[in-house]
């Protein structure tokens, strides 16, 4: 098809022709920006085309391609989309290119975060294919905008996961550290050796753990044949065992995939999932009862490793876009969300050394965060901070006397002793670190005074009152080495 101009767009080269549209490599001439333009050719489909375009334009996520503009006038119907950097996974597969297992685990983790965002927003999607997934030489993943109009299909996530599990194994080279673990996750994605299909949330958890444990790091991301490889000490204890292939299902089952033998093991341990709290009347912190909507609350406080992912994601963004998760009332003079002494904290957690005299790893709770930091992270995770009423309702479920919980000390969030774990599966409510809550409340000692923000739970530095501990503050910018947070989400 010949080059031509539609409005502000010069259609340079047709790269795909579908039943009702043509996809072009194009240029927005006014600003000389390369774009992808989809031009409608069957005008009986105009309403559907525009509905799908509006659905794509509603997506606002740094890992998902943006919609720039739509034109529907003068006999033309066209949408201009962001031209994503990097090669698609389909191109890599066609060229028989591979990724280091640590790169592939990073890719899966970021991909699952984007898909979880779309699911949390209730956005229907087109099938996710290797053609939609871009991965550049710096390890940055971007996804073509696959939003569509209509209601989400409950089966679409499982279908997408199964398809990727089938087609992506050739991206992983044999013989590299972590290859068998990455291939095992892909086997589970296909449904091999497990009873229930994997979810994006599980894929995120498994890939996060594999990525953290691999001792091989590529910088920058590149092909194994040309990549520059540096070594680092593994930051975590051997959570996955020697490999994922030690504990075999049913005495051991091997799956042959394109000359790769993969031992399918039981899934690796992961941080526990959120705890669901039902709607209804719940005890309040001040001795009464109140009605709450159903919600889910994270079983553990947010960890150093999880928070590091958040900061790394922000670094990938253009500097002008890094305020995307900032609260609307965040102080104008606050820039960024790095905790105090973050570099030293993270280095100690990765190396398994000490920080401020305490043993560290990536599963220890993140501290030295202020209310604005905690709120931004929760927004990134499509959640929010709990109110003190929600926090207390979760604490009191199946716990008649929360004062009997024994405050736990410093350590990984899942290594809390059973004396500081509730029957519904919440860790560290009486100790570990104190936690930010969402909104201000009255102090019962001064009910007519100003409402202040509430910090709940005792900590390893101050065990007074255990799970019933509360502090009121008018300084949301305060950061302490024993103050962290956990997250609340709507019910599933």
Protein Blocks (a to p, Z undefined) as FASTA:
>chain_A
ZZddehjbccfbdcbdcfkbccdddddfklopacdddddfblklmmmmmmmmmmmmmpcc
fkbccdfbdcdeehiacddddddedjdfklmmmnopacdfklmmmmmmmmmmmmmmmmmn
opacddddfklpccdfkopacdddfbdedjddfklmmmmmmmmmmmmmmmpcghiahklm
mmmmmmmmnopoiabdcdfklmmmmmmmmmmmpmbdcdddddfklpccdddddfbdcfko
jblklmcgehiaaddeehiacddddddddddddddddedddddfkopacddddddddfbd
cdfklmmmmmmmmmmpcfklmmmmgcfklcfklgcjbdehklmmmmmmmnopaeehiacd
fkbccehiafklmmmmmmmnopacddfklmmmmmmgopablmlpccddeddfklpcfklc
cfkopahklnmpacddfbdcddfklmmbccddddehidfklmghilmpccddfbfkbccf
kbccddddddZZ
